[in-house]
Amino acid sequence: MMTFALRPAIVADAPAVQACVRKAFSHYIERIGMKPAPMEMDYAHEIREHQVFVVEDAGQVVGSLVLGITDEGFLLDVIAVDPSWWGKGVGHIMLEHAETEAKRQGFDSIYLFTHEKMTENQALYKKIGYAEYDRRLEDGRRRVYMRKSLK
């Protein structure tokens, strides 16, 4: 039986977070023709400046979550699960935590964006209540913006 623990990340977690993100997103490189944006982030900086959490199992980082506040509201910026842990509830734990944090911090919705070619992500987000509200070209990436009401 797996017992996951979600906790705030510390700067010392940055290499493990980066490794988790690399594993979670590397299969998209060929599809979108470039590294997904989460693979290019400086996670030590993210941990210092934003809300970053990790999910551990027996001390091993198996998931990572980056949240932030922008002019558009509460952002679920990055959610990454090590592929060897897909389908075991890690993503669910982090998605629930993101929504709880958004509400706790006074927001009535949460938003995210994903690459337009990451269609399985869009389908998952729609299934759990997110609705597309915009499409943008940013940093050479075609992004689909989605929002979920928390009311």
C-alpha positions in Angstrom: 0.0 0.0 0.0 1.3 3.5 -0.9 1.1 6.3 1.5 1.6 9.6 -0.1 2.6 12.8 1.8 2.1 16.2 0.3 4.2 19.0 1.8 5.6 22.4 0.9 8.8 22.1 -1.1 12.1 23.5 0.2 14.9 24.7 -2.0 16.8 21.4 -1.4 13.9 19.7 -3.2 14.6 21.7 -6.5 16.7 18.9 -8.2 14.0 16.3 -7.3 11.3 18.6 -8.6 13.2 19.2 -11.8 13.7 15.5 -12.3 10.0 14.7 -11.7 9.0 17.4 -14.2 11.5 16.2 -16.8 10.1 12.6 -16.5 6.5 13.8 -16.6 6.9 16.1 -19.6 9.7 14.7 -21.8 7.4 12.6 -23.9 5.8 15.8 -25.2 9.0 17.2 -26.8 8.6 15.5 -30.1 4.8 16.2 -30.3 5.1 19.9 -29.7 8.5 20.4 -31.3 10.2 22.0 -28.2 10.6 21.4 -24.5 7.4 22.1 -22.6 7.7 25.3 -20.5 7.8 23.4 -17.2 11.0 21.7 -18.2 12.7 25.0 -18.6 11.8 26.5 -15.2 14.2 27.2 -12.4 12.7 25.3 -9.5 14.9 26.7 -6.8 13.6 30.1 -7.9 10.0 28.8 -8.0 10.3 27.4 -4.5 11.6 30.7 -3.2 9.1 32.9 -5.0 5.9 30.8 -5.4 3.8 28.1 -3.8 5.5 24.8 -4.6 4.5 21.4 -3.1 5.8 17.9 -3.5 4.2 14.6 -3.0 6.4 11.9 -1.6 6.2 8.2 -1.2 8.8 6.8 1.2 10.9 9.9 0.9 10.9 9.9 -2.9 9.4 12.9 -4.8 6.7 11.4 -7.1 4.8 14.6 -7.9 5.2 18.3 -7.9 2.9 21.2 -7.9 3.5 24.9 -8.6 0.8 27.5 -7.7 0.8 31.2 -8.1 -1.3 34.3 -8.0 -1.4 36.5 -11.2 -3.5 39.3 -12.5 -5.9 36.6 -13.8 -6.3 34.9 -10.5 -5.1 31.8 -8.8 -2.9 29.8 -11.2 -2.2 26.1 -11.2 1.1 26.6 -13.0 2.7 23.2 -13.1 1.5 19.8 -12.1 3.8 16.9 -12.7 3.7 13.2 -11.8 6.6 10.8 -12.3 5.2 8.4 -15.0 6.0 5.4 -12.9 3.3 6.8 -10.5 0.6 7.6 -13.1 -2.8 6.2 -12.2 -2.0 5.9 -8.5 -3.7 9.0 -7.2 -0.8 11.4 -7.0 -2.3 13.9 -9.5 -5.6 13.7 -7.8 -4.0 14.7 -4.4 -2.3 17.7 -6.0 -5.4 18.9 -8.0 -7.5 18.7 -4.8 -4.7 20.6 -2.9 -4.6 23.3 -5.5 -8.3 23.9 -5.3 -8.2 23.9 -1.5 -5.4 26.4 -1.5 -7.2 28.7 -4.0 -10.3 28.7 -1.8 -8.3 29.2 1.4 -6.6 32.2 -0.2 -9.9 33.8 -1.1 -10.3 32.8 -4.7 -13.6 31.6 -6.3 -11.9 30.0 -9.3 -8.6 28.5 -10.4 -7.1 28.6 -13.8 -4.3 26.8 -15.8 -3.0 26.6 -19.3 -1.6 23.7 -21.3 -0.2 23.4 -24.8 -2.9 22.9 -27.4 -1.2 19.7 -28.5 -1.5 18.2 -25.0 -5.0 17.1 -25.8 -5.2 14.4 -23.1 -4.6 17.1 -20.5 -7.4 19.2 -21.9 -9.7 16.2 -21.8 -8.8 15.5 -18.2 -9.3 19.1 -17.1 -12.7 19.3 -18.8 -13.7 16.1 -17.1 -13.0 17.6 -13.7 -14.8 20.9 -14.3 -12.4 23.2 -16.2 -13.7 25.1 -19.2 -11.6 26.7 -21.9 -11.8 30.5 -21.9 -8.9 31.6 -24.2 -6.1 30.5 -26.6 -2.9 32.4 -26.8 0.5 32.2 -28.5 3.1 32.9 -25.8 6.9 32.2 -26.0 6.3 30.3 -29.2 3.8 28.0 -27.5 0.1 27.7 -28.4 -1.6 27.6 -25.1 -5.2 26.7 -24.1 -6.4 28.5 -21.0 -8.9 26.8 -18.8 -10.7 27.9 -15.6 -12.7 26.1 -13.0 -15.2 27.8 -10.7 -14.8 26.9 -7.0 -18.2 28.3 -5.9 
